[in-house]
Amino acid sequence: MATAVGPEASAAIEHEPPFLSSEGLPQEVDGRTAAMLAAAATRCGHKTRVLAARYGTNASIYAAADVPSVVFGPGSIAQAHTVDEWIELDQVALAAAILTDTVAAAAV
């Protein structure tokens, strides 16, 4: 399939049709997990936002198997999977603290 780019495009992009589609994460289960992570992030001093991820992850496969799933991690998705992908170590430490707090709170 070819798609013209821009209103007066002289070039076209060739692409194959999608070979994989997946459902979103179910709010009734995964929303609770996301809320637990957001609460832990707040306790760790981080401003939180629960957003929809508009990219492919394995989370949808796990969720389809009834495993509560969220997409969570340090850094910015804008930095991920680029030529010079990087992350600040303090962001990794914060993510570890948030995960530790989440597990500790769930165990109570």
N, CA, C and O of each residue as an XYZ file, in Angstrom:
432
protein
N       0.856     -1.168      0.000
C       0.000      0.000      0.000
C       0.897      1.223      0.000
O       1.875      1.268      0.746
N       0.584      2.222     -0.825
C       1.339      3.462     -0.883
C       0.472      4.598     -0.365
O      -0.719      4.673     -0.665
N       1.075      5.470      0.407
C       0.365      6.615      0.968
C       1.123      7.884      0.607
O       2.321      7.987      0.873
N       0.439      8.849      0.002
C       1.071     10.130     -0.303
C       1.242     10.912      0.988
O       0.419     10.811      1.898
N       2.306     11.688      1.063
C       2.597     12.478      2.255
C       2.409     13.951      1.920
O       3.030     14.452      0.982
N       1.571     14.648      2.662
C       1.335     16.069      2.444
C       0.355     16.315      1.316
O       0.079     15.415      0.522
N      -0.176     17.536      1.237
C      -1.208     17.830      0.243
C      -0.706     17.781     -1.200
O      -1.479     17.474     -2.108
N       0.561     18.074     -1.422
C       1.100     18.080     -2.781
C       2.313     17.157     -2.847
O       3.357     17.535     -3.379
N       2.178     15.977     -2.319
C       3.311     15.059     -2.175
C       3.822     14.573     -3.521
O       3.055     14.230     -4.420
N       5.138     14.557     -3.625
C       5.760     13.983     -4.804
C       6.399     12.643     -4.458
O       6.964     11.970     -5.320
N       6.302     12.266     -3.187
C       6.862     10.992     -2.738
C       5.757     10.194     -2.052
O       4.753     10.753     -1.610
N       5.951      8.927     -1.974
C       4.986      8.064     -1.308
C       5.723      7.145     -0.347
O       6.891      6.818     -0.561
N       5.053      6.741      0.685
C       5.611      5.797      1.649
C       4.952      4.452      1.412
O       3.726      4.342      1.398
N       5.763      3.445      1.228
C       5.250      2.082      1.066
C       5.225      1.411      2.426
O       6.213      1.470      3.158
N       4.125      0.777      2.779
C       4.063      0.047      4.041
C       3.130     -1.138      3.902
O       2.206     -1.150      3.089
N       3.407     -2.130      4.726
C       2.591     -3.337      4.755
C       1.416     -3.124      5.702
O       1.494     -2.302      6.615
N       0.334     -3.857      5.488
C      -0.763     -3.769      6.456
C      -0.313     -4.347      7.803
O       0.593     -5.178      7.845
N      -0.944     -3.908      8.910
C      -0.544     -4.424     10.223
C      -0.663     -5.948     10.288
O      -1.607     -6.529      9.752
N       0.296     -6.581     10.944
C       0.249     -8.031     11.103
C      -0.166     -8.419     12.511
O      -0.313     -9.603     12.813
N      -0.355     -7.443     13.361
C      -0.711     -7.702     14.750
C      -1.631     -6.598     15.233
O      -1.391     -5.417     14.986
N      -2.665     -6.987     15.910
C      -3.502     -5.992     16.571
C      -3.751     -6.488     17.984
O      -3.737     -7.692     18.243
N      -3.974     -5.568     18.880
C      -4.202     -5.962     20.264
C      -5.211     -5.029     20.903
O      -5.386     -3.884     20.484
N      -5.858     -5.538     21.911
C      -6.833     -4.761     22.660
C      -6.098     -3.880     23.660
O      -4.924     -4.095     23.958
N      -6.804     -2.901     24.163
C      -6.259     -2.077     25.222
C      -6.279     -2.833     26.540
O      -6.750     -3.968     26.608
N      -5.774     -2.209     27.565
C      -5.748     -2.829     28.888
C      -7.072     -2.551     29.592
O      -7.522     -1.406     29.624
N      -7.696     -3.575     30.152
C      -9.019     -3.387     30.765
C      -8.948     -2.560     32.040
O      -8.221     -2.903     32.972
N      -9.701     -1.474     32.076
C      -9.682     -0.570     33.213
C     -10.137     -1.221     34.517
O      -9.633     -0.868     35.584
N     -11.071     -2.156     34.455
C     -11.602     -2.721     35.694
C     -10.536     -3.475     36.492
O     -10.643     -3.566     37.715
N      -9.543     -4.001     35.847
C      -8.450     -4.688     36.550
C      -7.204     -3.827     36.548
O      -6.640     -3.537     37.604
N      -6.778     -3.421     35.379
C      -5.509     -2.717     35.238
C      -5.560     -1.306     35.781
O      -4.526     -0.750     36.152
N      -6.752     -0.712     35.837
C      -6.897      0.616     36.425
C      -6.530      0.622     37.897
O      -5.941      1.582     38.394
N      -6.881     -0.455     38.597
C      -6.510     -0.559     40.018
C      -4.995     -0.666     40.171
O      -4.412     -0.051     41.063
N      -4.370     -1.435     39.313
C      -2.916     -1.582     39.365
C      -2.248     -0.244     39.059
O      -1.291      0.139     39.733
N      -2.741      0.462     38.059
C      -2.191      1.777     37.722
C      -2.380      2.748     38.878
O      -1.492      3.549     39.169
N      -3.537      2.683     39.541
C      -3.789      3.568     40.686
C      -2.829      3.274     41.832
O      -2.375      4.196     42.509
N      -2.516      2.002     42.055
C      -1.554      1.634     43.103
C      -0.177      2.199     42.786
O       0.498      2.728     43.670
N       0.243      2.089     41.528
C       1.542      2.647     41.123
C       1.543      4.168     41.253
O       2.524      4.753     41.712
N       0.447      4.809     40.850
C       0.364      6.270     40.942
C       0.431      6.720     42.397
O       1.093      7.711     42.705
N      -0.247      6.002     43.296
C      -0.204      6.351     44.723
C       1.207      6.190     45.272
O       1.677      7.030     46.039
N       1.883      5.116     44.882
C       3.261      4.907     45.328
C       4.176      6.005     44.789
O       5.056      6.487     45.503
N       3.971      6.398     43.541
C       4.789      7.468     42.955
C       4.593      8.770     43.723
O       5.551      9.504     43.967
N       3.356      9.050     44.100
C       3.070     10.257     44.880
C       3.776     10.189     46.230
O       4.374     11.169     46.675
N       3.704      9.025     46.881
C       4.391      8.862     48.174
C       5.902      9.034     48.028
O       6.573      9.457     48.970
N       6.435      8.709     46.854
C       7.876      8.847     46.604
C       8.247     10.238     46.099
O       9.387     10.479     45.704
N       7.263     11.161     46.115
C       7.544     12.538     45.745
C       7.527     12.842     44.265
O       8.070     13.861     43.837
N       6.913     11.977     43.473
C       6.875     12.171     42.021
C       5.485     12.615     41.601
O       4.487     12.096     42.101
N       5.413     13.577     40.682
C       4.120     13.976     40.119
C       3.664     12.849     39.191
O       4.452     12.329     38.402
N       2.393     12.480     39.292
C       1.914     11.336     38.520
C       0.926     11.738     37.441
O       0.220     12.741     37.539
N       0.909     10.905     36.404
C      -0.085     10.989     35.339
C      -0.351      9.568     34.875
O       0.586      8.828     34.575
N      -1.601      9.183     34.815
C      -1.964      7.896     34.238
C      -2.452      8.189     32.825
O      -3.452      8.881     32.635
N      -1.742      7.660     31.842
C      -2.022      7.951     30.438
C      -2.239      6.671     29.652
O      -1.829      5.591     30.076
N      -2.877      6.799     28.523
C      -2.979      5.684     27.583
C      -1.694      5.626     26.768
O      -1.220      6.649     26.273
N      -1.140      4.451     26.632
C       0.058      4.257     25.804
C      -0.403      3.909     24.399
O      -1.126      2.932     24.207
N      -0.003      4.678     23.444
C      -0.432      4.477     22.060
C       0.657      3.773     21.248
O       0.926      4.143     20.105
N       1.262      2.784     21.832
C       2.298      2.031     21.142
C       2.208      0.577     21.586
O       1.545      0.270     22.576
N       2.860     -0.303     20.871
C       2.793     -1.722     21.178
C       3.647     -2.108     22.373
O       4.796     -1.683     22.492
N       3.078     -2.914     23.251
C       3.819     -3.483     24.376
C       3.311     -4.903     24.604
O       2.267     -5.291     24.078
N       4.049     -5.661     25.381
C       3.590     -7.004     25.747
C       2.474     -6.968     26.783
O       1.846     -7.993     27.047
N       2.217     -5.805     27.373
C       1.189     -5.701     28.407
C      -0.169     -6.173     27.906
O      -0.918     -6.796     28.660
N      -0.500     -5.893     26.659
C      -1.805     -6.315     26.143
C      -1.907     -7.837     26.038
O      -2.994     -8.395     26.181
N      -0.799     -8.499     25.793
C      -0.795     -9.969     25.729
C      -1.026    -10.543     27.121
O      -1.808    -11.479     27.288
N      -0.343     -9.981     28.123
C      -0.537    -10.438     29.498
C      -1.959    -10.159     29.975
O      -2.581    -11.007     30.615
N      -2.475     -8.965     29.662
C      -3.828     -8.599     30.076
C      -4.857     -9.545     29.456
O      -5.840     -9.903     30.105
N      -4.635     -9.951     28.206
C      -5.544    -10.892     27.548
C      -5.549    -12.242     28.250
O      -6.513    -12.998     28.132
N      -4.471    -12.553     28.986
C      -4.389    -13.801     29.754
C      -4.806    -13.574     31.203
O      -4.484    -14.380     32.075
N      -5.527    -12.471     31.466
C      -6.032    -12.121     32.800
C      -4.944    -11.842     33.826
O      -5.149    -12.052     35.021
N      -3.791    -11.370     33.371
C      -2.726    -10.937     34.273
C      -2.808     -9.413     34.353
O      -2.624     -8.736     33.341
N      -3.080     -8.861     35.542
C      -3.140     -7.397     35.643
C      -1.852     -6.780     35.101
O      -0.754     -7.194     35.472
N      -1.995     -5.791     34.224
C      -0.835     -5.259     33.512
C      -0.914     -3.750     33.372
O      -1.986     -3.187     33.148
N       0.224     -3.111     33.506
C       0.377     -1.690     33.222
C       1.706     -1.502     32.512
O       2.576     -2.371     32.561
N       1.852     -0.377     31.862
C       3.131     -0.020     31.251
C       3.735      1.048     32.158
O       3.189      2.144     32.287
N       4.846      0.728     32.773
C       5.470      1.617     33.756
C       6.969      1.530     33.597
O       7.521      0.451     33.382
N       7.621      2.660     33.703
C       9.071      2.624     33.667
C       9.658      4.014     33.723
O       8.953      5.007     33.544
N      10.936      4.079     33.968
C      11.612      5.369     34.085
C      11.853      5.999     32.717
O      11.857      5.321     31.690
N      12.052      7.299     32.735
C      12.444      7.992     31.517
C      11.269      8.383     30.647
O      10.108      8.257     31.037
N      11.592      8.853     29.480
C      10.608      9.320     28.516
C      10.559      8.372     27.331
O      11.595      7.903     26.859
N       9.355      8.090     26.851
C       9.217      7.234     25.676
C       9.878      7.893     24.461
O      10.265      7.203     23.517
N      10.009      9.213     24.481
C      10.670      9.918     23.375
C      12.144      9.536     23.268
O      12.727      9.622     22.187
N      12.751      9.115     24.375
C      14.158      8.712     24.375
C      14.323      7.223     24.066
O      15.422      6.768     23.747
N      13.237      6.476     24.162
C      13.331      5.020     24.013
C      13.469      4.619     22.543
O      12.908      5.257     21.652
N      14.218      3.565     22.316
C      14.344      2.946     20.994
C      14.841      3.924     19.931
O      14.407      3.875     18.780
N      15.745      4.803     20.325
C      16.355      5.737     19.387
C      17.808      5.337     19.169
O      18.320      4.431     19.827
N      18.457      6.016     18.250
C      19.849      5.701     17.944
C      20.730      5.822     19.182
O      21.601      4.984     19.416
N      20.503      6.855     19.964
C      21.310      7.040     21.177
C      20.422      6.992     22.425
O      20.422      7.915     23.240
N      19.679      5.914     22.552
C      18.782      5.729     23.695
C      19.562      5.872     25.000
O      20.677      5.365     25.121
N      18.973      6.564     25.971
C      19.644      6.769     27.253
C      18.611      7.016     28.330
O      17.449      7.306     28.045
N      19.051      6.896     29.572
C      18.192      7.190     30.715
C      19.077      7.632     31.874
O      20.185      7.126     32.052
N      18.578      8.572     32.651
C      19.329      9.043     33.813
C      19.196      8.029     34.945
O      18.114      7.491     35.178
N      20.292      7.773     35.644
C      20.285      6.776     36.717
C      19.349      7.145     37.857
O      18.789      6.260     38.504
N      19.167      8.437     38.114
C      18.239      8.813     39.181
C      16.798      8.449     38.818
O      15.981      8.213     39.708
N      16.479      8.402     37.526
C      15.154      7.964     37.097
C      14.978      6.459     37.317
O      13.889      6.003     37.665
N      16.042      5.699     37.115
C      15.994      4.255     37.385
C      15.804      4.027     38.890
O      15.009      3.178     39.294
N      16.529      4.777     39.712
C      16.402      4.653     41.171
C      14.995      5.018     41.631
O      14.434      4.344     42.495
N      14.415      6.083     41.062
C      13.052      6.475     41.422
C      12.051      5.387     41.033
O      11.158      5.064     41.817
N      12.188      4.826     39.847
C      11.283      3.749     39.418
C      11.392      2.552     40.359
O      10.380      1.944     40.706
N      12.609      2.210     40.774
C      12.798      1.097     41.715
C      12.129      1.402     43.052
O      11.516      0.518     43.651
N      12.240      2.639     43.524
C      11.602      3.027     44.792
C      10.084      2.948     44.673
O       9.416      2.488     45.599
N       9.534      3.389     43.550
C       8.085      3.329     43.338
C       7.603      1.887     43.304
O       6.580      1.563     43.907
N       8.321      1.024     42.612
C       7.937     -0.392     42.557
C       8.024     -1.046     43.929
O       7.148     -1.828     44.300
N       9.070     -0.735     44.682
C       9.240     -1.279     46.034
C       8.088     -0.814     46.930
O       7.520     -1.612     47.676
N       7.750      0.458     46.855
C       6.640      0.995     47.650
C       5.311      0.349     47.259
O       4.489      0.046     48.123
N       5.102      0.139     45.960
C       3.859     -0.490     45.492
C       3.699     -1.881     46.060
O       2.628     -2.241     46.548
N       4.768     -2.667     45.998
C       4.724     -4.041     46.514
C       4.506     -4.031     48.026
O       3.711     -4.814     48.546
N       5.206     -3.151     48.723
C       5.060     -3.071     50.185
C       3.630     -2.679     50.560
O       3.065     -3.239     51.499
N       3.045     -1.731     49.844
C       1.675     -1.300     50.156
C       0.665     -2.404     49.849
O      -0.326     -2.554     50.564
N       0.909     -3.175     48.793
C      -0.004     -4.259     48.421
C       0.052     -5.402     49.428
O      -0.921     -6.137     49.595
N       1.192     -5.548     50.096
C       1.382     -6.648     51.035
C       0.682     -6.384     52.375
O       0.511     -7.303     53.175
N       0.284     -5.150     52.616
C      -0.337     -4.776     53.890
C      -1.779     -5.220     53.924
O      -2.471     -4.994     54.916
